[in-house]
Amino acid sequence: MTDADADPGMNGMNDKDGADGADITVDIAVVGAGAAGLSLAHRLAGTPGPHGAAPSVALVEAPGEPGSGTRTPPRTWCFWEAGEGPYEQAVRASWDRLRVRCPDGRTAEARLGPLRYKMIRSPDFAELVERRLARLPRLHRPAATVDRVLDHPAGGAVVHGTDASGSPVRVRARWAFDSRPPRRLPAARSTLLQHFRGWFVRCAADSFDPSAVELMDFRTPQPAHGLSFGYVLPLGRREALVEYTEFSAAPLRREEYERALRHYTAEVLGLGGMTVLDTEQGVIPMTDAVFPRRAGRCVFRIGTAGGATRPATGYTFAAVQRQSDAVADAWRRGRVPVPPPAHAARHRAMDAVVLRALAAGRLSGARFFGELFLRNPADRLLRFLDGRSRWWEEVAIGLSTPVPPMLRSAVELPVLRRRDAVLPRP
Ligand SMILES: Cc1cc2nc3c(=O)[nH]c(=O)nc-3n(C[C@H](O)[C@H](O)[C@H](O)COP(=O)(O)OP(=O)(O)OC[C@H]3O[C@@H](n4cnc5c(N)ncnc54)[C@H](O)[C@@H]3O)c2cc1C
């Protein structure tokens, strides 16, 4: 451990509520109760430190209902894992087969071996985690809109926010983890947006194969720049979440997503007698930016804000779990709990090449991803995306991509300037 990494402690304060004028004083403050904040609080609250005690934790979430004010709207998270995971009770559906359909109709269909592709709805996840956290005596849940998370001059960190009535809220902590979604992205050579809208549908007749996920269906009309695909998560023979997704520079207007979804469900999937029960919409940044995970001596960033989103795919949930495990492990050992990089440098480099080739229009994205699944076993690709592939598997994946545009993109990356990008409001 270097000097800069040494635990600075919290001089001038004791471990009681109200110390140093703060409303709450804890070992760990977690800002934001989304995927990253809830996962981290869940892992930490059950992890004894080197002196035997689990940390006291303040989980600070903005007041109001999900989707109102600064609160993130409800969403659906998918990820894959082998066997039962810690959030099994919240898993709404899972599948052991994936399909990817190329624009010309060729289909890659794969069994996932020991893995299952799982779907969790964020309200179910929050309910499960909150039920478990409610049993813990040293957990605080202040509702405050946080505007600053800073190092405290006397050591530790301080979280500044405002509650629903406009009164200031201050939380002092030995360590603070901030998951507020970034409005500005760090400068990058390539930034695309993965943007989508989905319908939860019910059909009058059997219409879906509940045993397989349609991961990428490229039979959608392809946009002039970037790519588009349908995504179908069947929840039964008659129910599914059906999404229209694009990877491109800017999101669509709501009516454009609706038109694309009407076309996909009616013309491509041939669904009739269909009722839309609910909708979901989102934007995920796909960027080769480097997200600082340390915002101060005692302040760290986690989740999307801490670079947990895989640049070439947008998957984040599994990386958030790995980061939470690593932070909890550092706490247990009494080390400075800096979140580790969510993705290995060589995987980020491979993703940067793909993003550059897509952003420069050198690849037909639909053909690229279709061929990737036709030419590689799906479980190899999923392990690659989770950072668990072997080097020779990565070479095989690289060789299955169109080499000239990838090489050209790889060669020009070192000389490209990084530019700022602003995320559109959800
Ligand atoms: C619609 C959608 C679907 C997605 N699906 C998948 C998927 O299937 N698989 C996958 O791996 N990834 C998916 N992602 C990407 C990623 O997993 C999610 O964005 C995930 O929610 C990121 O977790 P997070 O904790 O970083 O951010 P969030 O989950 O957004 O959590 C941030 C939290 O901070 C709170 N907050 C914000 N501002 C403040 C403030 N000022 N003060 C206090 N609290 C604040 C918010 O209310 C929220 O609870 C999806 C993203 C979207 C948008």
The ligand as an ORCA input file, in Angstrom:
! r2SCAN-3c Opt
* xyz 0 1
  C     -33.382      0.797    -19.531
  C     -32.020      0.164    -19.270
  C     -31.875     -1.210    -19.335
  C     -30.616     -1.779    -19.080
  N     -30.489     -3.136    -19.191
  C     -29.309     -3.712    -18.888
  C     -29.177     -5.127    -18.931
  O     -30.081     -5.854    -19.352
  N     -28.005     -5.669    -18.526
  C     -26.952     -4.902    -18.107
  O     -25.922     -5.458    -17.724
  N     -27.044     -3.560    -18.109
  C     -28.182     -2.945    -18.471
  N     -28.282     -1.581    -18.442
  C     -27.092     -0.785    -18.109
  C     -26.867     -0.673    -16.588
  O     -26.857     -1.947    -16.003
  C     -27.915      0.150    -15.887
  O     -27.902      1.465    -16.379
  C     -27.717      0.160    -14.369
  O     -28.903      0.645    -13.813
  C     -26.515      0.986    -13.957
  O     -26.395      0.915    -12.555
  P     -25.886      2.153    -11.706
  O     -26.023      1.795    -10.293
  O     -24.588      2.614    -12.242
  O     -26.933      3.317    -12.055
  P     -28.460      3.372    -11.623
  O     -29.039      2.011    -11.574
  O     -29.093      4.392    -12.515
  O     -28.390      3.916    -10.131
  C     -28.076      5.256     -9.818
  C     -28.893      5.626     -8.594
  O     -28.541      6.942     -8.177
  C     -29.731      7.646     -7.856
  N     -29.463      9.064     -8.007
  C     -29.309      9.763     -9.159
  N     -29.024     11.050     -8.884
  C     -28.986     11.158     -7.524
  C     -28.716     12.241     -6.632
  N     -28.424     13.469     -7.088
  N     -28.771     12.004     -5.308
  C     -29.055     10.761     -4.829
  N     -29.303      9.694     -5.634
  C     -29.259      9.901     -6.967
  C     -30.765      7.107     -8.854
  O     -32.096      7.321     -8.437
  C     -30.393      5.636     -8.885
  O     -31.072      4.889     -7.905
  C     -29.505     -0.967    -18.738
  C     -29.664      0.419    -18.708
  C     -30.900      0.984    -18.999
  C     -30.996      2.491    -19.004
*
